[in-house]
Amino acid sequence: MPFGPFDGGGGGGGAGKVEQGQGSGVIFSADGLVLTNAHVVNGANKVTVTLTDGRKLLATVKGADELTDLAVLKIEGEGENIPFPVAQLGDSEELSVGDWVIAVGNPVGLDSTVTLGIVSSLKRSSQEVGIPDRKVTFIQTDAAINPGNSGGALVNERGEVVGINTAIRAYAEGIGFAIPVNKAKQIMYELAEGRAIQHPYIGVHMTTVTPDMARQNNLDPNAPNELPEVYGAMVIMVLPSTPAYDAGLRRFDVVIEMKGARIKNAGDIVSQVDECMVGENVPLKVLRAGRVMDLSIRPRDVLEMRQRQQLQQQQQRQQQQQQQGGGWLPFPGESQMPPGGSGGPPNTPPPGRGGGGNSSPHRTPGRRFGGGGLPGLPGFPGLP
């Protein structure tokens, strides 16, 4: 379903100027809960949902999670007496490379557009996709995805939603990405209740090690360390004041097992950590200097860590300004941004443009969520 014009927060320019954008979404409950991308509704003051029958209804953002780029809306005022049509959610774990899929959405304002393609790859990491700050793996497809498709359904040949269309590879064709619907199903009802989603992290930089790689390293007389000739995930850096630091992990440790599961590459670690609970006691088997060691690690919430880091950085900046004398400090209630600043995060590209080779979630001016249905596929009224 397309989303109708909604007002984004803070459009620049003269007084009264309003920024608008558009996107797509999926109705997943008869009382009007809608699943979409967080970047579609980020900063929105008003959201309008357009259904397949032409109705335009206001909706409220119930919850959004930046790290998975998922959000849930609630259509206001209807659904109690006349239930909304609901999309059928499938199982993204059943997908195979080569399966037929259809992208449904509202590209550049064209309601109820469907494009056909196949599953090109599965479990693409956020690093591979080019958006490393996301805590999700992606379905890659060559079904055409364009600005306005964000938040719309990727469906299988049975008309079941298997993904939420999210991003495209900049400066390329036929390379689009969708969030697996199983990931959405894990958190969408928590988002509907307005709860913050916890994301575990352990605080290491890792790389994959293989027997061939280790042998090449061990033949090099200038190699900093001898590596075990196994498959695993090698620690490159342990960040201070993190669960990995507290657990005693060290550089060049090779993790070969986590929670009883064999670790063959760095991606396996990411997947295992994502499945952990914050605060859970997680056993590890590590190779260090030829010995197998048993360690235990307790993941923490990444958002709490980021907030703590931001507070520490802010305090450090204020201390530096006070030490320099005459530095700018905000009055109570003022922004922490110095005069003349842009207000955006540093090094943020302008909207609608990604760096070379990066993926970009699509947003277009004049954001619309509309419910263009999927003709011929049952259960899909209300899809973009």
N, C-alpha and C positions, 0 to 999 in steps of 0.2 A: 504494500500500500504506500502511496506517496504521502509525504507530509506537506501540508499546505504552508503558505507563507508564514514564517514565524520570525519574530524580532530577535536578533542577536544582541547581546549586551555590548554596549560601548562602540558603536560605529563611529569612525572619526568624522571630521568635517564640521559643518556648521550646525547651529542649534536645530533640533528637530529632525536631523538626518538619522535614518534608521537602517541598520545593516540587516539584510535578509539572506536566507539560504534555503536549501532544499535537500531532501534525502528520501530514504525509503524505510519501510519497517514491516514487521510481521505481527499480526494479532495472535496471541497465544492463549488467551482466556476469554470466555464468553462475556465477562463483565468489562472487557475493554482494555486489558493490559497489552502493551505493544513493546516488542523487542526491536532495538535499533542500535546504531553505533553511538558511543559516547561523544565522538567528535562532531556528530551531526547536530546534537542539541547543546553542546558546550556553550555556556554563556547566554542561552536563549531566555528572553523574558516572556515570550509567548510562543506556543506551538499550536498549529492547526493541523488536524488530521483529515484528509480527504478520502472518503470511502469509495468503493466501486460504484455505488448507486448515486454518487454525486454529493452526498452529505458532507458538509465541512463542520467539524466539531473541534472544540478546544481540548487540549490535553495538558496534563501537568507532568513534569519530570519527577518520577518517584525515587529514582536512584541512578547513579552512573559510576562506573569504575574505569578509571583512566588506564590502568595497566592491562586490562583485557579489551579496552575500547568497546564496552557494552553498556547500554543504558536501557531502562524500562520506563515507559510512559503509561499514564492512565487516562483514557478518554473520559471526559467529564459529562455527566448528566444523562447518559443513556447506557443501555446494557442491562439494567435491572429488570425491566419488563420485556424488552425484546433483545435476546442475546445476540452478541456480535458473532459473525462467522469466524471460525477458528482454524488456523493452519495446522496441518498434521506434522508433528515433529518426528523426524526419522532418527536413525542411529549412524552417526558419522564414522564409527569404528567399522562399519560394514563396507565402507567405500574401498574401491581398489583403483589403482592407476589404470586409465583407459575407460572407466565408467562414464556413461553419458550424464551430463548435468545441464541444468537450465538456470540462467541468472535472470531473476525477475526484479523489476524496479522502475525507477522514475528518472532515467538518464536525461540530463539537460531539460527536464520538465516534460518529457514525453511519457505520459502515464501508461501503465500496464505493458511496458516493453519487455519482451522475453528474447533472450539470446541463447543459442545452443553451443555447447562445447563438450569437452571431456575433462576428467580429472587428470591433470598433467603430473602432479606429484602430491605426496602426502607428508604431513609432519615437517613442513618447512619451518625452521627455527626463525625467531624474530630477527636474529642477526643476519641470516641469509636473505630475508625479505628486505632488510634495510631499515627496520624500525626496532632497534635493539632494546628500547625501553618498554616493550610490550612483554607481558608474561603469558604468552600463548604461542602454540604452534599453528601453522596455517595450512589450509588446502589450497593448492595451486591449480588454476584452471585457465583454459584458453577461451572460455565463453566471454564474449565482449562485456566488459565492465567499464562504465564511464562515470564522470561526475554526476551525482544524483542517485547512483546505484547504492551508495553507502547505506548500510543497515537493511538492505533488501535480502530476499531469500535466494539461496542457491539450492535447487531442488533436484532430486534424483528422478529417474524415469517413472517412478510410481507417484510423483507429486509430493513427496515428503521433503520437508526442509532438512537439509544436511549441513548447511553452512549459512553464515551471515556475511554477505559481501562487504569488503572493508577497504581494500587497497589495490593499487595498480603499480606496476614498475614504471617509473618515469622513463621517457624516451625509448620505450619498447612497445611492441604490439603483441597481443595474445598472452600476456602474462598478468593475471589477476590473482587476488588472494582473498580467501574467506575464512572466518573463524569457524571451527567445527561446532556444530550445534550441540554436541555433547558437553562442550565447555560452557556454552550458554545455559544449558539446562542445569548445570551445577550451581549457578549463582543467580539466575533470573528472578527467582522468588524472593531471595534475600534482598536483591535490588528493589523489588516491588514493595518491600517493607521498609525501605529507606536505610537498610543496614550497610555499614562499611564492609567491604570485602577484604579479608586478610590474605596477604601473599607472602609465603615463607621465603626467606633468603638465608644463605650461609656466609657469604662474604669472601668468595675466592674468585680468582681468574684461573681458568683451566684450559688445557688443550688436549687433543687426542694423542695417545701414544700407541704405536703398533710395533710388532716385533721387527719389521724391516726398518722403521724409523729408529728404533733403539739400537739396532746393529750398526747402522750408519753413524749414529752418534758415538757409539762406543769405540769405533775404529778411528775416530778423530782424536789425535793426541791433545788437541786444544779444547776438547769438550769440557765444560765446567763440572759435569757430573756424569757418572755411569748410570745408564737407565736399565731397568729390568726389561727383558725381551718378551713383553706380554702386551695384550690389548687392555687398555684402561684409560683413565683420565688423569693427566698429570697436573699438579698444582704449579702454576706460574707465579702467583702472588697471593698472599694472605693479607687481607685488609685489616687494619687495627680495629680493636673494639668491636669485633664481629663474632658470631657463633663459631666460625672456623678458627679464629684466633684463640678463643676460649677452649676449643676442643683439642688444641695442640697440633693442628695441621701445619705442615712446613713446606716451603718451596721444594720441588722435585719429588714430593710424595706422589705415588701413583695409586689412585683409588681403584680397586678392582671389584668391590662389592658394597652395596648400600641397601639396607633393609632386607638383606638376604637375596637381592637381585644382582645378577652379574652386570658389571659396568664394562662396556667395550669401547666407549668413546665419551667425549665431553657432553654430547647431547643427551646421553643416558642420565648423566648427573642432573641436568636441567629438568628432565622429565620426572625423575624421582623426587627432586626437591619440590616441584610443583604439586606432587601428590601428598606431600607431608602436611601435617598440622603444625601451626605455630606453637612452639613450646614442646612438641613431641620429642621424645628421646630416640634418636635415630642412630643405629649401629653402623659403623663403617669398617671395612677391611682395607688396609693401606700397606703398600710395599714401600719400605724405607731402608736404604742401605742393605738390600738383600734379605731383610726380615719382614715377615708378615706381622702387622700390628693391628690390634683391635682398638678403635676409638669410638667415642660417642659424641654426637653433636645435637644441639637443640636449635632448630631454625627460629628466627624471629620475623616479625612483620616488617616488610620492606618500607611501607609507608611511614611507620614510626621511625625507622632509621633515617629516612629522607628528611622528615620534619626535624629530627634531632640535629642532623648535619646542617640544615638551613639555619636553624637557630644559632648553632655554633659559629657559622660563617657570618651571620648578621652581627653577633656579639664581637667577633674579631674585627669586622669592618668598623664598627663604632669605636672600639678601643684604638684602632689605628688613627681614625679621624680625630679623636680626642688628644692623642699623643702628638699629632702633627700641629694641633692648634688651629683655630679658625675654620676647622672643617665643618661641613654641613651636617646637621643632625635634625631629624624631624621633630616638630612639636607634637604633643599628644594628639592622636587622631589623624595626623597627616600620613601620606604615603611614605614608605621607606625609599622611594625612588628620588634621587637628587634632581634639582630643577633642570628641565630640558631633556630628561630621559624619556625614552619611548614608552616605558611601562611594560614592555614585553620582556620575556626571558632573553638573556644574552645569546647572540648567534642564532636567533630564531629566523628561519627564512620567511620571506613575505608570504601571506596566504596564497595558496594555489600553486606555489612553486616548490619543487623539491630539489635537493642537491643532485648532482650527476649520479646516476645509478641508484638513487634512493627510491623507495616506494612512498607514495603519497596517498593518504586517505582522501577521498574525494569530497569536496565541498564546493558548491557553486553559489554565486549570488542569487538570492531569491529562493531560499530554502523551502521546499515543500515536502510534506509527508502526504502522500495520497494513496488511497487504497485501491489502485487499479488491480483488479483480480487477475487470475490466470485462466483464461478461457480453455475449456476442455480438460482441466485438471481439477478434480473435486477437492474441496476443502481449502481452496485458495482465494476466496473473496477476501478483500482487505489487504492483499499483497500489492507492493508497488508495481 
